[in-house]
Amino acid sequence: MERIFSLLTEKDMVLPVFVTGVGYEEYQDHVTRKGGFHNYHLAICENGTGRLLIGEREYFIEKGMAFFFYPNIPHEYYPVTEPWSIRWIIFSGSGAEALLNAVNFDRIEVFRINSPEEVSFCYNKLYKTLSAKKATNMLESSGIFYSFLANINNLIEPENLENKTQVAEKLDFIIEHIQGSYRRDLSLEELAALAGVSQSYLCRIFKQAYGMSPFTYIMRCRINAAKEWLINFPDKSIKNIALESGFNNCSYFGAVFKEHEGCSPNQFRKLYSKQ
């Protein structure tokens, strides 16, 4: 068993992300927190098996898997086969949620680690840094962990691993739905629900397959439709084309179109007009 907690100063607590503690439980106890935990919590299973209960959801956690949850989310976890060995990192910070959103992490995540050596390296570096008790240890540990979180999608796989055919079927269904509905507002929540996966999982498999987010793909569908309207209906106004291709604001349409095509809608139309 090893546990170390950070001695935080007011200066430390204005950092975007700061580590409040790290630890290793060779024999993880049964933990029940009805009011949740006050920090963000990341736990990595190194041996044995256990269960995580959050609301009506239940997850089986085995070696090579990890779980994460936001502060104040009621939860319970306990060993199934012992020793159930867990490494944990708890953290906070004013920029933590923005960073987690940027890497498409939901409020609750369960995933399989595909690079355990990099996770161990981060943990050991954090433990060594926090143990040093230097004046700069919080700044150093903050940088270490910020970099780790920013690259976490390269280290993990979703818990509900699926074969390539299943993933392709989900993506085909989402693509078909977007192409038929791009004119209206489409939320990530709606698309994830249609695929039967979490929002963060959808973002990951979509980006892996197409190199872009679902939102970027929606924008490209709208721009592509607008290009066809501009050329095929030369008498139709730019405003009407903007509305019919899914943009509520003509100025915004013009700005997005220029960003994608390098010219305004009118200039694009002239490129294809009869001389």
Secondary structure, 3 states (H helix, E strand, C coil): CEEEECCCCCCHHHCCCEEEEEEEECCCCCEEECCCCCCEEEEEEEEEEEEEEECCEEEEEECCEEEEECCCCCEEEEEEEEEEEEEEEEEECCCHHHHHHHCCCCCEEEEEECCHHHHHHHHHHHHHHHHCCCCCHHHHHHHHHHHHHHCHHHCEEECCCCCHHHHHHHHHHHHHHHHHHCCCCCCHHHHHHHHCCCHHHHHHHHHHHHCCCHHHHHHHHHHHHHHHHHHHCCCCCHHHHHHHCCCCCHHHHHHHHHHHHCCCHHHHHHHCCCC
